[in-house]
Amino acid sequence: MAVKFLFAGVIFIISFLVTVKLCACWSHMGPSIHSCVLYLVTGLLALIGILSGCALIFISTRRTSKHHTLLSALHHFIVKYHRLYVGSRMLKKFRAACKNPREAQELLLQKIIKKNKNTDYGYQFRLGEIHSLEDLRQKHPITDYDHYRRFINRLSKGEKDVLTAEKVSRLILTSGTTGTGIEIYSAMYISSEAFMGLNLWPFEDGTSEYALNLTENVFEFIKEEDMDKPNPKTYFVDEVEVGQKYELVLSQKYGFYRYRFGDLVKVTGFYQNSPKISFLYRKASILNLVGEKVDQHVIHDSLSVALNPWKDQVEMKHYTCAEKGLVPEQKNSQKLGLYYVFFLELKSNFGDELPDDLNTEILAEVIQKNLYERHEFYRVFNNTKQITTPTVYLTKEGAFTELKEYILANSSASRAQFKMPLKLRTREMAEFLLEHSLP
């Protein structure tokens, strides 16, 4: 395979030399329009020949697929190195913004406003009067999806210049971020709304950390304790504190301004002068019966520790949870009070059978103990008997795969966007998992 590309490269180089020789012969023809055209054409062919020849000789030194033709190999080479070039320029711009985050955010906001101030939304919310980040904070309301619903309905009908001056080619259903309750490596922090951060530390141990994408989004932060206030104070990138938990608020060129999309993050440090963050959870995945607000990090940790006695025998493939009221009570249930419900799909490391001593009632007691130790407000409401011991169901193997298919068949979510819900949203989902639980 390499010989083929090497041979082709040499042929291209020879063709280049022949073309140069022809140019030398044509030079005796004297100046004329005809000779100028010949010079131009032969010069272009010479350039293509030498570049293609060099590329093919380079390709011959690399391992290539046996299915590549000369043209497909050249195409792959061009696309790959063009992307590397573009990516290196974007990374350079990304790093420059991280050195001066406030300045980068001010410039980006001005660019966004200049582009979109003459849209219908821009006129209605007087974007032209916003000249700085402080103006944005003072003059534009914090928003959620309902704020944009009527504008998006118009976009879906083909209207132009509604939210953004950009040409709208398609609308994407939001499905949340890439964050999960179980730690996995993630190169980017991304959602339907925006590309929000880049993981510059892929080989470091621990939770994935992201440098904020200051070149495409204007970020604001709401402290976790202020999330439920009617008009919470926001902080810009140069105003946040390491160790604090915040809800993210976004403004970007596609028409969202001060938009709350529900992601909670923790500021873990700084990359140059820009905050580094780790994803914690989505607001929609919080368990909240009486105001305790237990997040998915606490839940996942409590479940994992509860399974420690069987850690050599089973592993947790999937889990989800719900609050009492969403899950139908089983017959003969004598349980009183409010409680959480957990569905776990476990994989046995020794055949198909789970350990005989893996009792759901014991498991529920241990999960209760772990939640009690890890969450202050859960402890308060458990002490007052407002929240009682959770209920645990072990599902059959493959139950969550079937749940995925059920959700896709009964919603408008796409397969590419699907993320397994860490908190059940409908009674039908709960009933589905009950039907697929072990007796």
C-alpha positions in Angstrom: 0.0 0.0 0.0 2.8 2.4 0.9 4.6 1.6 -2.3 1.5 2.7 -4.3 1.5 6.1 -2.6 5.2 6.5 -2.9 5.1 5.7 -6.6 2.3 8.1 -7.2 4.1 10.8 -5.3 7.2 10.4 -7.5 5.1 10.6 -10.6 3.6 13.9 -9.4 7.1 15.3 -8.8 8.2 14.2 -12.2 5.1 15.8 -13.7 6.1 19.0 -11.9 9.6 18.9 -13.4 8.2 18.3 -16.9 5.8 21.2 -16.4 8.7 23.5 -15.4 10.6 22.3 -18.6 7.5 23.2 -20.7 7.4 26.6 -19.1 11.0 27.1 -20.1 10.2 26.2 -23.7 7.2 28.5 -23.8 9.2 31.4 -22.5 10.8 31.7 -26.0 7.3 32.4 -27.5 7.5 36.0 -26.4 4.9 38.0 -24.5 1.3 37.5 -25.5 -2.1 36.8 -24.0 -1.8 33.2 -25.1 1.6 32.8 -23.5 0.4 34.4 -20.2 -2.5 32.0 -20.0 -0.1 29.1 -20.6 2.2 30.4 -17.8 -0.8 30.7 -15.5 -2.1 27.2 -16.2 1.2 25.5 -16.1 2.2 27.3 -12.9 -1.1 26.1 -11.3 -0.5 22.6 -12.4 3.1 22.7 -11.2 1.9 23.9 -7.8 -0.8 21.1 -7.6 1.7 18.5 -8.8 4.4 19.3 -6.3 2.0 19.6 -3.3 0.2 16.4 -4.2 3.5 14.6 -4.8 4.9 15.7 -1.4 1.6 14.8 0.3 1.5 11.3 -1.2 5.1 10.6 -0.3 4.3 11.7 3.3 1.2 9.4 3.2 3.4 6.5 2.1 5.3 6.7 5.4 2.1 6.2 7.4 -0.2 3.3 8.0 -3.1 3.6 5.6 -6.3 1.6 5.0 -6.3 -0.8 2.2 -9.6 0.7 1.0 -8.0 4.1 0.3 -7.6 5.2 -3.3 -5.1 8.0 -4.3 -7.9 10.6 -4.3 -9.5 9.4 -1.0 -6.1 9.4 0.7 -5.4 12.9 -0.5 -8.9 14.1 0.6 -8.4 12.6 4.0 -5.0 14.2 4.3 -6.3 17.6 3.4 -9.3 17.5 5.7 -7.3 16.2 8.6 -4.6 18.9 8.4 -7.0 21.6 7.7 -8.9 20.7 10.9 -5.6 20.6 12.8 -4.8 24.1 11.5 -8.3 25.5 12.4 -8.2 23.8 15.8 -4.8 25.2 16.7 -6.0 28.7 15.8 -9.2 28.2 17.9 -7.1 26.9 20.8 -4.8 30.0 20.6 -7.8 32.3 20.7 -9.3 30.2 23.6 -6.1 30.6 25.7 -5.8 34.3 24.9 -9.4 34.8 26.3 -8.5 32.9 29.4 -5.6 35.3 30.1 -8.0 38.3 30.1 -11.5 36.8 30.8 -13.4 40.0 31.7 -12.1 41.8 28.7 -12.8 38.8 26.4 -16.4 38.7 27.8 -17.0 42.4 27.3 -15.8 42.2 23.7 -17.9 39.1 23.0 -21.0 40.7 24.4 -20.5 43.8 22.2 -20.1 41.5 19.2 -23.3 39.6 20.1 -25.3 42.8 20.7 -24.1 44.4 17.4 -25.1 41.4 15.5 -28.6 40.9 17.0 -29.8 44.3 18.1 -31.9 44.8 15.0 -33.8 41.5 15.4 -37.4 41.6 16.7 -36.2 40.4 20.1 -33.5 43.0 20.0 -36.0 45.8 19.5 -38.4 44.5 22.1 -35.8 44.1 24.8 -33.7 47.1 23.7 -30.5 45.3 23.2 -29.0 48.4 21.5 -28.9 50.1 24.9 -26.6 47.4 26.3 -23.0 48.4 26.0 -21.3 46.4 28.8 -21.6 43.4 31.1 -22.9 45.6 33.8 -25.6 47.0 31.4 -26.6 43.4 30.6 -27.0 42.6 34.3 -29.0 45.7 35.0 -31.1 46.0 31.9 -32.0 42.5 30.8 -34.0 40.0 32.9 -32.8 36.6 33.8 -34.7 34.2 31.5 -35.8 30.5 31.1 -37.3 28.6 28.1 -40.8 30.0 28.6 -39.4 33.5 28.0 -38.4 32.5 24.4 -41.3 30.2 23.6 -43.2 32.6 21.4 -40.1 33.6 19.5 -39.1 30.0 18.9 -42.6 29.2 17.6 -42.1 32.0 15.0 -38.7 30.6 14.1 -40.2 27.1 13.6 -42.5 28.7 11.0 -39.6 30.0 9.0 -39.5 33.7 10.1 -36.2 35.5 9.9 -34.5 37.9 12.2 -36.6 36.9 15.2 -34.0 36.0 17.9 -30.8 36.1 15.9 -29.5 37.6 12.7 -27.8 34.2 12.0 -29.5 32.0 9.4 -31.5 29.3 11.3 -31.1 26.0 9.6 -32.7 23.8 12.3 -34.0 23.8 15.8 -32.6 21.3 18.3 -34.5 19.8 21.2 -32.6 20.4 24.4 -31.7 17.3 26.4 -29.3 18.6 29.0 -25.6 18.4 29.3 -23.1 15.6 28.9 -22.8 15.3 32.7 -23.7 12.1 34.3 -24.1 10.7 37.8 -21.3 8.2 37.2 -17.9 9.6 36.4 -16.6 9.2 32.9 -14.0 11.1 30.9 -15.5 13.9 28.9 -13.4 16.1 26.5 -15.9 18.8 26.3 -18.7 20.3 28.4 -21.4 20.7 25.9 -25.2 20.8 25.6 -27.8 21.7 23.0 -27.6 25.3 24.1 -23.9 25.8 23.8 -20.3 24.5 23.8 -19.4 25.7 27.3 -16.0 24.3 28.2 -13.0 22.3 27.2 -11.2 19.7 29.3 -7.5 20.6 29.1 -6.5 18.0 31.6 -7.7 14.7 30.2 -5.1 12.5 31.9 -5.3 13.8 35.4 -7.1 11.7 38.0 -10.4 12.8 39.5 -13.5 14.6 38.3 -13.3 16.2 34.8 -12.5 19.9 35.0 -13.3 22.4 32.2 -11.9 25.7 31.2 -14.8 27.9 30.2 -15.3 28.7 26.6 -15.2 32.5 26.8 -15.0 32.9 23.0 -18.6 31.8 22.4 -20.6 32.4 25.6 -21.0 35.2 28.1 -21.2 33.5 31.5 -22.9 34.6 34.7 -23.2 32.6 37.9 -25.9 32.3 40.6 -24.8 31.0 44.0 -26.5 27.6 44.9 -28.2 29.1 47.9 -29.7 31.9 45.8 -31.2 29.8 43.1 -34.8 29.9 44.4 -34.8 33.7 44.9 -37.1 35.6 42.6 -34.3 37.9 41.3 -31.0 36.3 42.3 -27.7 38.2 42.2 -25.3 37.0 39.4 -21.6 37.1 39.2 -19.3 37.4 36.2 -16.2 35.3 35.5 -13.9 37.6 37.4 -16.2 37.6 40.5 -16.6 33.9 41.3 -14.9 32.1 44.2 -13.0 28.8 44.3 -15.0 26.1 46.1 -18.4 27.8 45.6 -21.3 26.1 43.8 -23.1 28.0 41.1 -26.0 27.7 38.6 -24.7 28.7 35.2 -26.4 31.5 33.2 -25.6 31.9 29.5 -25.8 34.6 26.8 -24.8 33.7 23.3 -25.1 34.8 19.6 -28.0 32.4 18.8 -30.5 34.4 20.7 -30.4 33.3 24.4 -29.6 36.1 26.9 -29.1 35.5 30.6 -30.6 32.1 30.1 -30.9 29.6 33.0 -30.7 26.1 31.6 -30.4 24.3 34.9 -26.7 23.2 35.2 -25.0 23.4 38.6 -21.2 23.6 38.6 -18.4 24.0 41.2 -15.5 26.4 40.7 -12.4 24.2 41.3 -9.6 26.7 40.5 -8.4 28.9 37.7 -6.8 28.2 34.3 -4.6 31.3 33.8 -7.2 33.9 35.0 -10.4 32.1 34.0 -12.4 29.9 36.3 -12.1 26.1 36.0 -15.4 24.3 36.7 -16.6 20.7 37.3 -20.2 19.7 36.5 -22.3 18.7 39.5 -25.9 18.1 38.5 -28.9 19.5 36.8 -31.6 21.2 38.8 -34.2 18.9 37.3 -32.4 15.9 38.9 -32.6 17.1 42.5 -34.7 15.1 45.0 -36.8 17.5 47.0 -39.7 16.3 49.1 -39.9 19.1 51.7 -37.1 21.5 50.8 -34.0 19.3 51.5 -32.7 19.4 47.8 -30.5 16.3 47.7 -28.3 16.4 44.5 -27.1 13.6 42.4 -23.5 13.7 43.7 -24.8 12.8 47.2 -27.2 10.2 45.8 -24.6 8.5 43.7 -22.1 8.5 46.5 -24.7 7.1 48.9 -25.6 4.3 46.5 -22.0 3.3 45.7 -21.0 3.2 49.4 -24.1 1.1 50.2 -23.0 -1.5 47.7 -19.5 -1.7 49.1 -20.1 -5.0 51.0 -20.8 -6.7 47.6 -18.2 -4.7 45.5 -16.4 -7.8 44.5 -19.6 -9.5 43.5 -21.7 -6.9 41.7 -21.3 -3.5 39.9 -23.9 -0.8 39.5 -24.7 -0.5 35.8 -27.5 2.0 36.0 -29.6 3.8 38.6 -32.5 6.2 38.7 -34.6 7.7 41.5 -37.9 9.3 42.2 -39.9 10.9 45.0 -42.9 9.2 46.6 -46.1 10.1 44.7 -44.6 9.5 41.3 -44.1 5.7 41.9 -47.3 3.7 42.5 -47.4 2.1 45.9 -47.3 -1.7 45.9 -50.2 -3.8 47.3 -50.0 -4.5 51.0 -47.6 -1.6 51.5 -47.8 -0.2 55.1 -45.2 2.5 54.5 -46.0 5.9 55.9 -44.5 9.4 55.4 -42.4 10.7 52.5 -39.5 8.9 51.0 -37.3 8.4 48.0 -37.5 5.4 45.6 -34.4 4.0 43.9 -34.2 1.6 40.9 -30.9 -0.2 40.5 -29.7 -2.4 37.7 -26.8 -4.5 39.0 -24.5 -6.7 37.1 -23.2 -9.9 38.7 -19.4 -10.6 38.3 -20.1 -14.3 38.7 -22.8 -15.5 36.3 -26.3 -14.2 36.1 -27.4 -14.6 39.7 -27.1 -11.8 42.3 -25.7 -12.6 45.8 -28.4 -14.3 48.0 -27.6 -11.9 50.9 -28.3 -8.8 48.7 -31.5 -7.8 50.4 -33.3 -4.6 49.3 -34.5 -3.8 52.8 -31.0 -3.9 54.2 -29.8 -1.9 51.2 -32.5 0.7 51.8 -31.4 1.1 55.5 -27.7 1.6 54.4 -28.7 4.1 51.8 -30.7 5.9 54.4 -27.7 6.0 56.7 -25.4 7.3 53.9 -27.9 10.1 53.0 -28.2 11.0 56.6 -24.5 11.4 57.0 -23.9 13.3 53.8 -26.7 15.8 53.7 -27.5 18.3 56.4 -31.1 19.0 55.4 -31.9 15.4 54.8 -30.7 14.7 58.3 -32.9 17.5 59.7 -36.1 16.2 58.0 -35.3 12.6 58.8 -34.9 13.5 62.5 -38.4 15.1 62.4 -39.8 12.0 60.7 -40.9 14.1 57.6 -38.6 11.9 55.4 -38.4 8.1 56.1 -36.3 5.2 54.8 -36.2 4.9 51.0 -37.6 2.0 49.0 -35.2 0.1 46.7 -36.1 -2.0 43.7 -33.6 -4.1 41.8 -34.4 -4.3 38.1 -33.9 -7.2 35.7 -30.8 -7.1 33.5 -31.4 -4.9 30.5 -34.3 -3.0 32.1 -32.6 0.4 31.5 -31.9 -0.4 27.9 -35.6 -1.2 27.4 -36.4 2.0 29.4 -34.3 3.9 26.8 -36.3 2.5 23.9 -39.6 3.2 25.8 -38.6 6.9 26.3 -37.5 7.3 22.7 -40.7 5.7 21.4 -42.9 8.0 23.6 -41.1 11.4 23.3 -39.6 13.7 20.7 -36.0 13.1 21.9 -33.5 11.8 19.3 -31.3 8.8 19.9 -28.2 11.0 19.6 -29.4 13.3 22.3 -30.7 10.7 24.7 -29.3 10.6 28.2 -30.6 8.2 30.8 -32.6 10.1 33.4 -31.1 10.1 36.9 -34.5 11.2 38.2 -37.7 9.8 36.7 -40.0 12.5 35.2 -43.3 10.6 34.6 -45.4 8.1 36.4 -45.3 6.0 33.2 -41.5 5.6 33.5 -41.9 4.5 37.1 -44.5 2.0 36.2 -42.3 0.7 33.4 -39.4 0.0 35.8 -41.7 -1.6 38.3 -42.8 -4.0 35.7 -39.2 -4.8 35.0 -38.1 -5.2 38.6 -37.1 -8.4 40.2 -39.7 -10.1 42.5 
